[in-house]
């Protein structure tokens, strides 16, 4: 039984390490202000300003972020291609 416990811990740490490395490849940092371009017409204004609140892992080979606008009571998830640095 101790062998199985050791294997599980090593698998867990291996997954944690891989995830940590992937999180370092994000273009934007937590706290950074960005412009968000929604993929759905009419859902967000053209100059919508958001703040990065959390880095998320990739989905469909594209990094994601949790973002929040001061004018909305909720957070959104955005793909990196939907964000640009705010001027």
N, C-alpha and C positions, 0 to 999 in steps of 0.2 A: 504493500500500500504506500509506503513513503516514496517509492519511485513515481507513482502517478501524481502525487502532490507536487513534487519537484518539476515534473513535466508541465503541469498546468501553470505553475508560477513562471516558468521560462517562456511559455507560449504567451502568457499575458504580458510580460515585460517586453517581449519581442514586438507584439502588436502596439504597445504603448510607444515604444521607440520609433517605430515606423510612422505612426500618426504624428508624433512630435516633429519629425523631419519634414513631413508633408506640410505641416502648418507654418513652417518657416518660409515657404515659397510664395506666400501671399504678397500681392502688390501693395495693398493698403494695410495700415496698422489700426489697432483699436484706438478710438478717440479721434481719428482723422475725419475731416469733413469732405464729403463727396457729392457729386451730382448723380442722380439716379434716373435712368431711362427705362421705364417700364416696357415690357413687351406687349402690353395690352393698351390699345388706343384709349385715351381719355381717363385713365385711372390715376395718373399723377401729372402735375403740371410740368411743362418743359424745363423749367429751372428749379426743380425740386432739390432742396438741400437736405442731406441726411448725414448722420454721424455713425461711423462704424462702432458697434457695441460688442461684437464678438466675431472671431475667426471660426469658420466652419470647414469641415473636410470637403473634398471635391465630390461632385455628383455629375455623372456623365463626362468625366475628365475635365471638369471646370471647377475651379475653386469658388467657394461661396462665402458670404458674409451675412451676419445679422445686422440690420441697419435700423435707425430710428430717426424720425422727423420730429422737431419740436411741435409741429402743428397736428400731430396724430397721436392718439392714445395707445397705439400698439406698435410692435416691431414687425419688420418684414425680413424675408430672406431674399438676397440678391446674388446673382452670379457675377463673377468678376467682369465679364464683358458688358454688363449693364451699368457699370460705374466708371466715372471719370473724376479726376481731381477737381475739387471746387476751386474757383479762382479767388 
